[in-house]
Amino acid sequence: MRHLEQELVTLRQDVIDMWKLVISQVANSGDAVLSFDKDLATKVSMREKKVDAYELKIDSECENIIALHQPVAIDLRFVLAVLKINSNLERIADFAYGISRVLIANPTVILDAEVISDTKLRIMIDQVNKMLAQGLDAFENEKSDFAAAIFSEDYQVDEINNDAAKIIANYIQKNPDRAYECLQLIAAFRKLERIGDHCSNIAEEIFFYLDAKVLKHAQKI
């Protein structure tokens, strides 16, 4: 195996390993919010540095491959896509960390179960987890059509986020004493919505890598 090929194999595996870690971070942060599990939230917080270490390692690998081997065609697209996927995964992990901090920084906050249900928080969490896993599946199996579904699912996440803001605002009007807790819930929704956006960014990079198509600022499939 050529040296470049070996480095590309190593890079691919490192991205997959980071991806799986980020999936775990998002799933755990969502479960922590739904169950008010502060120990689980702390676990997410403690693993944040591991995600950051992966990001730096993958960035360095990409830079070395470009500088030393000057890849072309699909190899170059792969490395460039990985650079952006890596950045998006790190940002997703940051939002998962931010969700966990809601519980760590506010240990007395208990969100109303009825509000959680009405705002479809659980559905939104499941949706972003699904999108993140679909992205990994598309990347591992080199199937751009697997990534296509992510775009429509991101629209669904956006709709839930918009509806949730109205529901929470109405709840605060009726229960002003719970305003602080509801504001924490809005923050969690916003972070989940941003995770969905980054999943869409990742899907764009998968299309770029596999099909040489640039979807940024274009009508999504």
C-alpha positions as CSV (number, residue, x, y, z in Angstrom):
1,M,0.0,0.0,0.0
2,R,1.3,3.4,-0.9
3,H,2.2,5.7,1.9
4,L,-0.6,8.2,0.9
5,E,-3.1,5.4,0.8
6,Q,-2.1,4.3,4.3
7,E,-2.4,7.8,5.7
8,L,-5.9,8.2,4.1
9,V,-7.0,4.9,5.7
10,T,-5.7,6.2,9.1
11,L,-7.4,9.5,8.6
12,R,-10.7,7.9,7.7
13,Q,-10.6,5.7,10.8
14,D,-9.8,8.6,13.1
15,V,-12.8,10.6,11.7
16,I,-15.1,7.6,12.2
17,D,-13.9,7.2,15.8
18,M,-14.4,10.9,16.5
19,W,-17.9,10.7,14.9
20,K,-18.9,7.9,17.2
21,L,-17.7,9.8,20.2
22,V,-19.7,12.8,19.1
23,I,-22.8,10.7,18.6
24,S,-22.4,9.4,22.1
25,Q,-22.0,13.0,23.5
26,V,-25.1,14.2,21.8
27,A,-27.1,11.1,22.9
28,N,-25.9,11.5,26.5
29,S,-26.6,15.2,26.7
30,G,-30.1,14.6,25.4
31,D,-30.8,11.8,27.8
32,A,-29.4,14.0,30.7
33,V,-31.8,16.8,29.9
34,L,-34.8,14.5,29.6
35,S,-34.1,12.6,32.8
36,F,-32.4,15.4,34.8
37,D,-29.4,13.1,35.2
38,K,-26.7,15.4,36.4
39,D,-24.1,12.6,36.6
40,L,-24.6,11.9,32.9
41,A,-24.3,15.6,32.1
42,T,-21.0,15.7,34.0
43,K,-19.8,12.7,32.0
44,V,-20.5,14.7,28.8
45,S,-18.6,17.6,30.2
46,M,-15.6,15.5,31.1
47,R,-15.3,13.9,27.6
48,E,-15.3,17.3,25.8
49,K,-11.5,17.5,25.9
50,K,-11.3,14.1,24.2
51,V,-13.3,15.5,21.3
52,D,-11.0,18.5,21.1
53,A,-8.0,16.3,21.0
54,Y,-9.4,14.4,18.1
55,E,-10.1,17.6,16.2
56,L,-6.5,18.8,16.6
57,K,-5.2,15.3,15.5
58,I,-7.4,15.1,12.4
59,D,-6.6,18.7,11.4
60,S,-2.9,17.9,11.7
61,E,-3.2,14.7,9.6
62,C,-5.1,16.6,6.8
63,E,-2.5,19.3,6.7
64,N,0.4,16.8,6.5
65,I,-1.3,14.8,3.7
66,I,-1.8,18.0,1.7
67,A,1.7,19.3,2.3
68,L,3.6,16.1,1.8
69,H,1.6,14.2,-0.8
70,Q,-0.3,16.9,-2.8
71,P,-3.4,14.6,-3.4
72,V,-5.6,15.1,-6.4
73,A,-9.1,14.3,-7.6
74,I,-11.1,12.2,-5.1
75,D,-8.3,11.9,-2.6
76,L,-8.0,15.7,-2.4
77,R,-11.8,16.0,-2.1
78,F,-11.7,13.5,0.7
79,V,-9.1,15.4,2.7
80,L,-10.8,18.8,2.1
81,A,-14.2,17.3,3.1
82,V,-12.7,15.7,6.2
83,L,-11.3,19.0,7.3
84,K,-14.8,20.6,7.2
85,I,-16.5,17.5,8.7
86,N,-14.0,17.6,11.5
87,S,-14.8,21.2,12.3
88,N,-18.6,20.5,12.2
89,L,-18.3,17.5,14.5
90,E,-16.3,19.6,17.0
91,R,-19.0,22.3,16.9
92,I,-21.7,19.6,17.4
93,A,-19.8,18.3,20.4
94,D,-19.6,21.9,21.8
95,F,-23.4,22.2,21.6
96,A,-23.8,18.8,23.4
97,Y,-21.5,20.1,26.0
98,G,-23.5,23.3,26.2
99,I,-26.7,21.3,26.8
100,S,-25.1,19.4,29.6
101,R,-24.0,22.6,31.2
102,V,-27.6,23.6,31.6
103,L,-27.9,21.0,34.3
104,I,-24.4,21.3,35.7
105,A,-24.6,25.1,36.1
106,N,-28.3,25.0,37.3
107,P,-28.5,21.9,39.5
108,T,-31.9,22.9,41.0
109,V,-33.6,23.3,37.6
110,I,-36.4,20.8,37.0
111,L,-38.2,21.3,33.7
112,D,-41.9,20.7,33.6
113,A,-42.6,17.3,32.0
114,E,-45.7,18.7,30.3
115,V,-43.7,21.4,28.6
116,I,-41.1,18.9,27.5
117,S,-43.9,16.8,25.9
118,D,-45.7,19.7,24.3
119,T,-42.6,21.2,22.8
120,K,-41.6,17.8,21.3
121,L,-38.1,18.0,23.0
122,R,-37.7,14.2,22.9
123,I,-38.6,14.1,19.2
124,M,-36.1,16.8,18.4
125,I,-33.4,15.0,20.3
126,D,-34.1,11.7,18.6
127,Q,-34.1,13.5,15.2
128,V,-30.6,15.1,15.6
129,N,-29.3,11.7,16.9
130,K,-30.7,10.1,13.8
131,M,-29.2,12.7,11.5
132,L,-25.8,12.3,13.0
133,A,-25.9,8.5,12.6
134,Q,-27.1,8.8,9.0
135,G,-24.2,11.1,8.2
136,L,-21.7,8.5,9.6
137,D,-23.5,5.7,7.7
138,A,-23.2,7.7,4.4
139,F,-19.6,8.5,5.1
140,E,-18.6,4.9,6.0
141,N,-20.5,3.3,3.1
142,E,-19.7,6.1,0.6
143,K,-23.4,6.6,-0.2
144,S,-24.3,10.1,-1.0
145,D,-28.0,9.2,-1.2
146,F,-27.9,8.2,2.5
147,A,-26.9,11.8,3.2
148,A,-29.8,13.3,1.1
149,A,-32.4,12.5,3.8
150,I,-30.6,14.7,6.3
151,F,-31.6,17.9,4.5
152,S,-35.4,17.3,4.9
153,E,-34.9,16.1,8.4
154,D,-33.1,19.4,9.3
155,Y,-36.2,21.3,8.1
156,Q,-38.3,19.2,10.6
157,V,-35.9,20.1,13.4
158,D,-36.3,23.8,12.4
159,E,-40.1,23.5,12.5
160,I,-40.0,21.9,16.0
161,N,-37.7,24.6,17.2
162,N,-40.0,27.4,15.9
163,D,-43.1,25.8,17.4
164,A,-41.4,25.2,20.7
165,A,-40.6,28.9,21.2
166,K,-44.3,29.8,20.9
167,I,-45.4,27.0,23.3
168,I,-42.8,28.0,25.9
169,A,-43.7,31.7,25.6
170,N,-47.4,30.8,26.3
171,Y,-46.4,28.7,29.2
172,I,-44.3,31.5,30.7
173,Q,-47.3,33.8,30.5
174,K,-49.4,31.4,32.5
175,N,-46.6,30.3,34.8
176,P,-44.3,33.3,35.3
177,D,-42.7,31.7,38.3
178,R,-41.2,29.0,36.0
179,A,-39.7,31.5,33.5
180,Y,-36.1,30.7,34.5
181,E,-36.5,27.0,33.9
182,C,-38.2,27.7,30.6
183,L,-35.4,29.9,29.4
184,Q,-33.0,27.1,30.0
185,L,-35.2,24.8,27.9
186,I,-35.2,27.4,25.1
187,A,-31.4,27.4,25.2
188,A,-31.4,23.6,24.9
189,F,-33.7,23.8,21.9
190,R,-31.5,26.4,20.2
191,K,-28.4,24.2,20.6
192,L,-30.3,21.2,19.2
193,E,-31.3,23.3,16.2
194,R,-27.7,24.2,15.6
195,I,-26.7,20.6,15.8
196,G,-29.2,19.9,13.0
197,D,-27.6,22.7,10.9
198,H,-24.1,21.2,11.3
199,C,-25.4,17.8,10.3
200,S,-26.7,19.4,7.1
201,N,-23.2,20.9,6.6
202,I,-21.7,17.5,7.0
203,A,-24.1,16.1,4.4
204,E,-23.0,18.8,2.0
205,E,-19.3,17.7,2.5
206,I,-20.2,14.1,1.8
207,F,-21.8,15.1,-1.5
208,F,-18.7,17.1,-2.3
209,Y,-16.3,14.2,-1.5
210,L,-18.3,11.5,-3.3
211,D,-20.0,13.3,-6.2
212,A,-17.9,16.4,-6.7
213,K,-21.0,18.5,-6.1
214,V,-20.9,21.8,-4.2
215,L,-24.3,22.2,-2.5
216,K,-23.4,25.2,-0.3
217,H,-25.9,28.1,-0.9
218,A,-27.7,25.8,-3.4
219,Q,-31.1,24.3,-3.4
220,K,-30.8,21.1,-1.3
221,I,-31.8,17.8,-2.7
